[in-house]
Amino acid sequence: MSVYLDKVKRIINNFEGDDRNSLVSHCILVSRDVLLDDREVKRAKLDVVTDLYSIIVDDADALLDEVLSHKILQVRALILDLVDNDYSVDYEDVGMPERWIRKIVEDTRDTFDFESEFGMKALLMYNKKLLDEFCAIFVSTNKKFGSNGNQLLLNFYYYKKEIGTKACEASKDTNDDFEEFFNTIKQSFRSDMYKTVEELEEILREQ
């Protein structure tokens, strides 16, 4: 727990009833303004949420959800800024994982503490939101993937290999989320031209 929030907790614990509730509400309000400002959601902000769990247990999950949704908006902006590939066309070559997915993997490692219970809880929530956002950005009923969609498939498989495997080990639901996600991606190809897991593994080994 940070020194600042340790002091806040000790102050709050000196009050009861409506006075205590008012202090807690003020703490949430001030913290929320900081957590949802324009700065990136990184480890430091999640550390604040971790501290708040010891003060506002009942509302902490809702606050964490809001912070992670804010981070997803930031990730969406990153994707839209960096993606310059047309996955609907037919190209035979599939290269290395693209820059935008590598940045997401790096950012995820930097943001979440994989060794703590709270860190994994936050990662599981974030992962579900991220898979939904991937679908919202890339999947369209009007524009199916061509063979170049395999580059996108490789990007997602790379994310699962680097980050998702850890999440899947922690939660069966996350494993189901990935299975459903990849089924959605494969169904979005114009035909059964998507590469198998074995083929994607081979491409990554050759990097």
Backbone as JSON, one array per atom type, in Angstrom:
{
  "sequence": "MSVYLDKVKRIINNFEGDDRNSLVSHCILVSRDVLLDDREVKRAKLDVVTDLYSIIVDDADALLDEVLSHKILQVRALILDLVDNDYSVDYEDVGMPERWIRKIVEDTRDTFDFESEFGMKALLMYNKKLLDEFCAIFVSTNKKFGSNGNQLLLNFYYYKKEIGTKACEASKDTNDDFEEFFNTIKQSFRSDMYKTVEELEEILREQ",
  "N": [[0.85, -1.19, 0.0], [0.54, 2.23, -0.81], [2.22, 5.07, 0.69], [0.68, 7.37, 0.83], [-2.01, 6.46, 0.54], [-2.1, 4.78, 2.7], [-2.13, 6.57, 4.78], [-4.57, 7.8, 4.22], [-6.31, 5.66, 4.65], [-5.97, 5.23, 7.39], [-6.99, 7.61, 8.38], [-9.67, 7.49, 7.5], [-10.53, 5.27, 8.93], [-10.85, 6.31, 11.41], [-13.34, 7.3, 11.56], [-16.92, 6.8, 11.57], [-20.06, 5.5, 10.32], [-22.12, 7.88, 8.61], [-20.21, 9.89, 8.3], [-17.87, 8.5, 7.77], [-18.61, 7.23, 5.4], [-18.9, 9.44, 3.74], [-16.27, 10.35, 3.55], [-15.08, 8.18, 2.27], [-16.47, 8.23, -0.16], [-15.55, 10.66, -1.16], [-12.86, 10.03, -1.47], [-13.02, 8.09, -3.48], [-14.02, 9.66, -5.57], [-11.97, 11.57, -6.01], [-9.84, 9.87, -6.65], [-10.85, 8.6, -8.91], [-10.93, 10.68, -10.78], [-8.21, 11.01, -11.24], [-7.45, 8.46, -12.17], [-8.84, 8.25, -14.54], [-7.88, 10.21, -16.18], [-6.15, 11.89, -18.93], [-3.73, 10.63, -19.19], [-1.83, 7.64, -19.9], [-3.11, 4.43, -18.99], [-1.29, 2.73, -16.87], [1.0, 0.64, -14.96], [1.27, 2.11, -12.58], [-1.22, 3.37, -12.2], [-2.87, 1.16, -11.88], [-1.8, 0.22, -9.55], [-2.78, 2.11, -7.79], [-5.5, 1.45, -7.85], [-5.31, -1.07, -6.73], [-4.59, -0.39, -4.1], [-6.92, 0.95, -3.38], [-8.72, -1.1, -3.12], [-8.5, -1.98, -0.53], [-9.87, -0.13, 0.83], [-12.34, 0.52, -0.35], [-13.97, -1.82, -0.83], [-16.5, -2.73, -1.74], [-17.09, -1.18, -4.0], [-14.89, -1.4, -5.59], [-14.49, -3.23, -7.72], [-16.15, -2.21, -9.72], [-14.9, 0.21, -10.2], [-12.38, -0.66, -11.1], [-13.2, -1.95, -13.45], [-14.06, 0.26, -14.89], [-11.67, 1.68, -15.19], [-10.18, -0.13, -16.74], [-11.74, -0.22, -19.04], [-11.29, 2.35, -19.89], [-8.61, 2.12, -20.52], [-8.8, 0.38, -22.69], [-9.92, 2.05, -24.62], [-7.71, 3.65, -25.09], [-5.98, 1.76, -26.18], [-7.4, 1.1, -28.46], [-7.14, 3.49, -29.9], [-4.4, 3.41, -30.38], [-4.22, 1.14, -32.06], [-5.76, 1.93, -34.31], [-4.21, 4.01, -35.14], [-1.81, 2.83, -35.92], [-2.26, 0.6, -37.59], [-1.91, -0.3, -40.91], [-2.6, -2.04, -42.85], [-4.39, -4.02, -45.23], [-6.57, -6.38, -44.58], [-8.38, -7.72, -46.05], [-7.61, -8.38, -48.55], [-5.94, -10.59, -50.94], [-3.05, -11.97, -50.19], [-0.18, -14.0, -50.33], [2.0, -14.19, -48.63], [2.86, -14.24, -45.2], [4.03, -12.28, -42.7], [6.18, -11.32, -39.95], [4.79, -10.82, -36.61], [2.86, -7.87, -36.47], [3.71, -4.38, -35.9], [1.85, -3.03, -34.24], [0.58, -5.01, -32.71], [2.71, -6.07, -31.36], [3.42, -3.91, -29.8], [1.18, -3.8, -28.15], [1.43, -6.21, -26.75], [3.86, -5.74, -25.4], [3.1, -3.51, -23.87], [1.1, -4.66, -22.29], [2.55, -6.47, -20.73], [4.05, -4.62, -19.28], [2.1, -3.28, -17.86], [0.48, -4.98, -16.27], [0.68, -6.94, -13.31], [1.78, -10.02, -13.3], [2.32, -11.72, -11.27], [0.82, -11.31, -9.04], [-2.27, -11.68, -7.23], [-4.23, -9.71, -7.61], [-3.2, -8.51, -9.91], [-3.5, -10.53, -11.84], [-6.25, -10.82, -11.78], [-7.03, -8.34, -12.81], [-5.83, -8.55, -15.33], [-7.28, -10.67, -16.51], [-9.83, -9.53, -16.73], [-9.22, -7.4, -18.42], [-8.26, -8.75, -20.68], [-10.55, -10.0, -21.71], [-12.06, -7.76, -22.44], [-10.32, -6.73, -24.36], [-10.27, -8.68, -26.4], [-12.9, -8.49, -27.24], [-12.78, -5.9, -28.24], [-10.95, -6.17, -30.33], [-12.54, -7.66, -32.09], [-14.56, -5.79, -32.57], [-13.18, -3.83, -33.96], [-11.99, -5.14, -36.19], [-13.64, -7.16, -37.33], [-16.13, -7.59, -39.73], [-19.32, -7.81, -41.2], [-19.67, -7.08, -43.75], [-17.26, -7.01, -45.04], [-15.18, -9.4, -45.63], [-12.31, -11.36, -44.56], [-9.47, -11.77, -46.66], [-6.84, -13.89, -47.96], [-4.81, -12.5, -46.8], [-5.76, -12.02, -44.33], [-4.66, -13.88, -42.74], [-2.37, -12.77, -41.76], [-3.38, -11.09, -39.81], [-4.53, -13.03, -38.2], [-2.21, -14.31, -37.36], [-1.11, -12.24, -35.84], [-2.94, -12.14, -33.69], [-2.66, -14.72, -32.68], [-0.06, -14.59, -31.82], [-0.36, -12.75, -29.73], [-1.92, -14.3, -28.0], [-0.13, -16.38, -27.45], [1.98, -15.03, -26.18], [0.79, -13.56, -24.08], [-1.87, -14.4, -23.54], [-1.72, -17.12, -22.87], [-0.84, -17.24, -20.24], [-3.03, -16.08, -18.98], [-4.99, -17.94, -19.63], [-4.15, -20.13, -18.17], [-4.83, -19.32, -15.68], [-7.57, -19.12, -15.7], [-10.36, -20.92, -16.74], [-12.48, -19.82, -18.09], [-11.27, -17.8, -19.57], [-9.81, -19.27, -21.41], [-11.94, -20.33, -22.84], [-12.93, -17.93, -23.84], [-10.91, -17.21, -25.65], [-11.09, -19.35, -27.46], [-13.66, -18.96, -28.52], [-13.23, -16.44, -29.62], [-11.24, -16.9, -31.63], [-12.67, -18.6, -33.26], [-14.61, -16.83, -34.19], [-12.99, -15.08, -35.69], [-11.99, -16.83, -37.67], [-14.34, -17.53, -38.96], [-14.79, -15.24, -40.27], [-13.38, -15.13, -42.58], [-13.3, -15.18, -46.17], [-13.34, -17.66, -47.29], [-12.36, -21.05, -46.47], [-9.56, -20.37, -45.97], [-7.89, -19.83, -43.95], [-5.02, -20.17, -41.85], [-3.73, -23.01, -40.05], [-3.24, -23.73, -36.53], [-0.81, -25.03, -36.26], [0.56, -24.19, -38.54], [0.74, -21.46, -38.03], [2.33, -21.52, -35.75], [4.7, -22.48, -36.88], [5.42, -20.34, -38.52], [5.96, -18.39, -36.58], [8.13, -19.56, -35.3], [10.06, -19.29, -37.19], [10.73, -16.67, -37.12]],
  "CA": [[0.0, 0.0, 0.0], [1.33, 3.46, -0.88], [2.23, 5.86, 1.93], [-0.46, 8.3, 0.78], [-3.27, 5.77, 0.81], [-2.04, 4.26, 4.06], [-2.59, 7.68, 5.62], [-6.01, 7.96, 3.96], [-7.02, 4.56, 5.31], [-5.95, 5.46, 8.84], [-7.92, 8.72, 8.65], [-11.03, 6.98, 7.3], [-10.86, 4.33, 10.01], [-11.17, 7.07, 12.62], [-14.72, 7.76, 11.47], [-17.94, 5.77, 11.41], [-21.36, 5.94, 9.82], [-22.21, 8.79, 7.47], [-18.95, 10.62, 8.13], [-16.93, 7.6, 7.09], [-19.09, 7.04, 4.03], [-18.61, 10.67, 3.0], [-14.84, 10.36, 3.27], [-14.83, 7.14, 1.26], [-17.0, 8.74, -1.43], [-14.62, 11.69, -1.62], [-11.65, 9.33, -1.9], [-13.34, 7.48, -4.78], [-14.17, 10.73, -6.56], [-10.64, 12.13, -6.32], [-9.06, 8.82, -7.32], [-11.43, 8.36, -10.24], [-10.47, 11.76, -11.65], [-6.81, 10.73, -11.58], [-7.37, 7.21, -12.92], [-9.46, 8.39, -15.86], [-7.39, 11.38, -16.89], [-5.65, 11.62, -20.28], [-2.5, 9.84, -19.17], [-2.03, 6.22, -20.16], [-3.33, 3.52, -17.87], [-0.1, 1.9, -16.71], [1.1, -0.06, -13.68], [1.07, 3.04, -11.45], [-2.65, 3.58, -11.98], [-3.43, -0.08, -11.33], [-1.37, 0.17, -8.15], [-3.74, 2.93, -7.03], [-6.72, 0.65, -7.7], [-4.98, -2.11, -5.75], [-4.69, 0.23, -2.78], [-8.31, 1.3, -3.09], [-9.45, -2.31, -2.74], [-8.48, -2.12, 0.93], [-10.7, 0.93, 1.39], [-13.69, 0.56, -0.94], [-14.14, -3.17, -1.36], [-17.79, -2.92, -2.43], [-17.11, -0.46, -5.27], [-13.59, -1.49, -6.25], [-14.63, -3.94, -9.0], [-16.74, -1.29, -10.69], [-13.86, 1.19, -10.53], [-11.41, -1.37, -11.94], [-13.83, -2.14, -14.76], [-14.06, 1.57, -15.56], [-10.28, 1.99, -15.55], [-9.78, -1.0, -17.85], [-12.46, 0.25, -20.24], [-10.55, 3.55, -20.3], [-7.38, 1.64, -21.17], [-9.18, -0.18, -23.98], [-10.05, 3.19, -25.54], [-6.36, 4.04, -25.45], [-5.46, 0.72, -27.07], [-8.1, 1.27, -29.74], [-6.5, 4.61, -30.59], [-3.09, 2.92, -30.84], [-4.44, 0.25, -33.2], [-6.22, 2.7, -35.46], [-3.11, 4.87, -35.57], [-0.68, 2.07, -36.46], [-2.62, -0.4, -38.61], [-1.92, 0.2, -42.29], [-2.71, -3.25, -43.67], [-5.74, -4.39, -45.66], [-6.66, -7.82, -44.35], [-9.41, -8.29, -46.92], [-7.03, -8.73, -49.85], [-5.31, -11.91, -51.03], [-1.59, -12.06, -50.26], [0.25, -15.32, -49.89], [3.01, -14.1, -47.59], [2.53, -13.79, -43.85], [5.3, -11.9, -42.09], [6.26, -11.36, -38.49], [3.71, -10.06, -35.96], [2.98, -6.46, -36.82], [4.17, -3.47, -34.85], [0.8, -2.65, -33.29], [0.31, -6.1, -31.75], [3.9, -6.18, -30.52], [3.32, -2.84, -28.8], [0.15, -4.19, -27.18], [2.03, -7.24, -25.9], [4.83, -5.07, -24.53], [2.35, -2.68, -22.93], [0.4, -5.54, -21.34], [3.57, -6.95, -19.78], [4.46, -3.52, -18.42], [0.97, -2.75, -17.1], [-0.13, -5.93, -15.33], [1.55, -7.75, -12.47], [1.37, -11.41, -13.49], [2.67, -12.51, -10.1], [-0.07, -11.01, -7.92], [-3.67, -12.07, -7.42], [-4.93, -8.58, -8.21], [-2.69, -8.33, -11.27], [-4.13, -11.52, -12.72], [-7.67, -10.47, -11.85], [-7.12, -7.22, -13.75], [-5.47, -9.05, -16.66], [-8.4, -11.46, -17.04], [-10.87, -8.58, -17.12], [-8.7, -6.64, -19.56], [-8.17, -9.64, -21.83], [-11.9, -10.17, -22.28], [-12.4, -6.5, -23.1], [-9.46, -6.56, -25.52], [-10.75, -9.57, -27.46], [-14.13, -7.85, -27.77], [-12.38, -4.71, -29.02], [-10.39, -6.68, -31.58], [-13.67, -8.01, -32.97], [-15.26, -4.56, -32.94], [-12.35, -3.09, -34.92], [-11.58, -5.85, -37.4], [-14.63, -8.07, -37.9], [-17.23, -6.9, -40.41], [-20.15, -8.71, -42.02], [-19.65, -6.58, -45.13], [-15.91, -7.11, -45.61], [-14.54, -10.6, -45.1], [-10.86, -11.44, -44.71], [-8.87, -12.57, -47.71], [-5.73, -14.68, -47.42], [-4.01, -11.61, -45.96], [-6.3, -12.11, -42.98], [-3.77, -14.75, -41.96], [-1.45, -11.89, -41.02], [-4.13, -10.68, -38.63], [-4.64, -14.23, -37.38], [-0.9, -14.49, -36.74], [-1.0, -11.22, -34.79], [-3.74, -12.55, -32.54], [-2.06, -15.92, -32.11], [1.13, -14.1, -31.11], [-0.83, -12.19, -28.46], [-2.32, -15.4, -27.12], [1.08, -17.11, -27.05], [2.81, -14.22, -25.29], [0.03, -13.04, -22.94], [-3.08, -15.16, -23.26], [-1.44, -18.42, -22.25], [-0.8, -17.0, -18.79], [-4.41, -15.84, -18.55], [-5.73, -19.2, -19.76], [-3.74, -20.98, -17.06], [-5.48, -18.82, -14.47], [-9.03, -19.13, -15.81], [-10.96, -21.69, -17.83], [-13.33, -18.9, -18.85], [-10.42, -17.1, -20.53], [-9.55, -20.22, -22.48], [-13.18, -20.35, -23.64], [-12.99, -16.64, -24.53], [-10.01, -17.28, -26.8], [-11.64, -20.29, -28.43], [-14.77, -18.27, -29.19], [-12.64, -15.35, -30.4], [-10.6, -17.42, -32.85], [-13.75, -19.1, -34.13], [-15.19, -15.65, -34.84], [-12.04, -14.61, -36.7], [-11.95, -17.79, -38.79], [-15.61, -17.45, -39.68], [-14.83, -13.97, -40.99], [-12.66, -15.28, -43.84], [-14.18, -15.41, -47.31], [-13.42, -19.11, -47.45], [-11.52, -21.73, -45.48], [-8.17, -20.15, -46.34], [-7.11, -19.47, -42.77], [-3.96, -21.11, -41.5], [-3.92, -23.79, -38.84], [-2.37, -23.37, -35.41], [0.52, -25.57, -36.55], [1.18, -23.31, -39.53], [1.07, -20.21, -37.35], [3.48, -21.83, -34.89], [5.87, -22.6, -37.74], [5.78, -18.98, -38.93], [6.57, -17.71, -35.44], [9.44, -20.17, -35.03], [10.99, -18.83, -38.22], [11.02, -15.24, -36.95]],
  "C": [[0.89, 1.24, 0.0], [1.22, 4.21, 0.44], [1.01, 6.77, 1.98], [-1.76, 7.59, 1.16], [-3.28, 5.09, 2.17], [-2.52, 5.33, 5.04], [-4.1, 7.88, 5.47], [-6.8, 6.89, 4.7], [-7.08, 4.77, 6.82], [-6.9, 6.59, 9.23], [-9.36, 8.23, 8.57], [-11.46, 6.09, 8.46], [-11.14, 5.02, 11.34], [-12.62, 7.54, 12.65], [-15.66, 6.57, 11.27], [-19.18, 6.37, 10.77], [-21.27, 6.85, 8.61], [-20.91, 9.55, 7.22], [-17.92, 9.76, 7.39], [-17.33, 7.41, 5.64], [-18.79, 8.26, 3.16], [-17.13, 10.74, 2.62], [-14.48, 9.35, 2.18], [-15.29, 7.62, -0.11], [-16.08, 9.8, -2.02], [-13.34, 11.05, -2.15], [-11.86, 8.7, -3.28], [-13.38, 8.54, -5.87], [-12.82, 11.29, -6.99], [-9.81, 11.11, -7.09], [-9.55, 8.58, -8.74], [-10.97, 9.43, -11.22], [-9.04, 11.52, -12.12], [-6.71, 9.51, -12.5], [-7.9, 7.33, -14.33], [-9.03, 9.65, -16.59], [-6.77, 10.96, -18.23], [-4.37, 10.8, -20.32], [-2.82, 8.36, -19.36], [-2.29, 5.45, -18.87], [-2.16, 2.55, -17.84], [-0.11, 1.27, -15.32], [0.8, 0.87, -12.5], [-0.41, 3.26, -11.16], [-3.3, 2.31, -11.41], [-2.99, -0.27, -9.88], [-2.3, 0.99, -7.26], [-5.03, 2.14, -6.8], [-6.49, -0.47, -6.69], [-5.12, -1.57, -4.33], [-6.14, 0.5, -2.4], [-9.14, 0.09, -2.69], [-9.5, -2.49, -1.22], [-9.37, -1.09, 1.61], [-12.15, 0.83, 0.93], [-14.01, -0.78, -1.6], [-15.4, -3.3, -2.21], [-17.8, -2.29, -3.82], [-15.85, -0.64, -6.1], [-13.68, -2.18, -7.61], [-15.18, -3.02, -10.08], [-15.71, -0.26, -11.13], [-12.8, 0.55, -11.42], [-11.94, -1.57, -13.34], [-13.79, -0.84, -15.56], [-12.66, 1.95, -16.03], [-9.83, 1.15, -16.74], [-10.5, -0.64, -19.14], [-11.79, 1.51, -20.79], [-9.27, 3.15, -21.03], [-7.69, 1.07, -22.56], [-9.36, 0.93, -25.02], [-8.68, 3.67, -26.0], [-5.73, 3.04, -26.41], [-6.11, 0.82, -28.45], [-7.45, 2.39, -30.56], [-5.14, 4.2, -31.15], [-3.25, 2.06, -32.09], [-4.81, 1.05, -34.44], [-5.12, 3.61, -36.01], [-2.03, 4.08, -36.31], [-1.04, 1.08, -37.56], [-2.68, 0.25, -39.99], [-2.03, -0.95, -43.29], [-4.17, -3.49, -44.03], [-5.86, -5.91, -45.59], [-7.71, -8.49, -45.22], [-8.86, -8.74, -48.27], [-6.36, -10.09, -49.78], [-3.81, -11.76, -51.25], [-1.19, -13.43, -49.74], [1.19, -15.24, -48.68], [2.43, -13.61, -46.27], [3.85, -13.51, -43.15], [5.31, -12.06, -40.59], [5.07, -10.61, -37.89], [3.93, -8.57, -36.17], [3.26, -5.59, -35.6], [3.09, -3.2, -33.81], [0.52, -3.74, -32.27], [1.51, -6.3, -30.84], [3.9, -5.09, -29.44], [2.27, -3.17, -27.74], [0.69, -5.24, -26.23], [3.01, -6.61, -24.91], [4.12, -4.24, -23.46], [1.65, -3.53, -21.87], [1.36, -6.08, -20.3], [3.94, -5.86, -18.78], [3.35, -3.08, -17.45], [0.5, -3.68, -16.0], [0.93, -6.74, -14.59], [1.08, -9.2, -12.53], [1.6, -12.26, -12.24], [1.73, -12.26, -8.91], [-1.5, -11.42, -8.26], [-4.46, -10.94, -8.07], [-4.5, -8.37, -9.65], [-3.34, -9.28, -12.25], [-5.63, -11.26, -12.85], [-7.88, -9.36, -12.88], [-6.83, -7.69, -15.17], [-6.62, -9.83, -17.29], [-9.53, -10.56, -17.51], [-10.47, -7.82, -18.38], [-8.69, -7.5, -20.82], [-9.52, -9.83, -22.5], [-12.33, -8.91, -23.03], [-11.59, -6.33, -24.39], [-9.91, -7.44, -26.68], [-12.03, -9.01, -28.08], [-13.79, -6.66, -28.65], [-11.74, -5.11, -30.34], [-11.51, -7.0, -32.58], [-14.37, -6.75, -33.46], [-14.5, -3.8, -34.02], [-12.22, -3.83, -36.25], [-12.66, -6.69, -38.07], [-15.79, -7.27, -38.48], [-18.01, -7.91, -41.24], [-20.09, -8.31, -43.48], [-18.3, -6.74, -45.81], [-15.17, -8.27, -44.96], [-13.02, -10.54, -45.31], [-10.5, -12.25, -45.94], [-7.72, -13.37, -47.11], [-4.81, -13.81, -46.56], [-4.56, -11.52, -44.54], [-5.47, -13.03, -42.1], [-2.71, -13.94, -41.22], [-2.11, -11.42, -39.73], [-4.26, -11.86, -37.66], [-3.33, -14.5, -36.65], [-0.7, -13.48, -35.61], [-1.72, -11.66, -33.52], [-3.17, -13.8, -31.87], [-0.81, -15.56, -31.31], [0.73, -13.52, -29.76], [-1.21, -13.32, -27.49], [-1.09, -16.14, -26.59], [1.87, -16.35, -26.0], [2.09, -13.81, -24.01], [-1.11, -13.97, -22.54], [-2.85, -16.49, -22.59], [-1.43, -18.3, -20.74], [-2.21, -16.82, -18.25], [-5.21, -17.13, -18.59], [-5.39, -20.16, -18.63], [-4.48, -20.6, -15.78], [-6.99, -18.96, -14.5], [-9.5, -19.94, -17.0], [-11.82, -20.79, -18.7], [-12.51, -18.16, -19.91], [-10.07, -18.0, -21.69], [-10.75, -20.31, -23.41], [-13.32, -19.05, -24.44], [-12.12, -16.67, -25.78], [-10.55, -18.21, -27.87], [-12.78, -19.64, -29.22], [-14.24, -17.15, -30.09], [-12.05, -15.86, -31.71], [-11.63, -18.02, -33.8], [-14.41, -17.94, -34.89], [-14.29, -15.13, -35.95], [-12.03, -15.54, -37.91], [-13.22, -17.74, -39.62], [-15.72, -16.16, -40.51], [-13.97, -13.98, -42.25], [-13.66, -15.56, -44.96], [-14.35, -16.9, -47.59], [-12.48, -19.73, -46.43], [-10.04, -21.6, -45.83], [-7.3, -19.78, -45.14], [-6.12, -20.57, -42.42], [-4.27, -21.82, -40.19], [-2.99, -23.28, -37.74], [-0.94, -23.83, -35.68], [1.27, -24.68, -37.54], [1.58, -21.98, -38.91], [2.28, -20.39, -36.43], [4.77, -21.87, -35.71], [6.35, -21.22, -38.18], [6.48, -18.24, -37.79], [7.95, -18.27, -35.12], [10.49, -19.66, -36.01], [11.38, -17.37, -38.06], [12.43, -15.04, -36.39]]
}
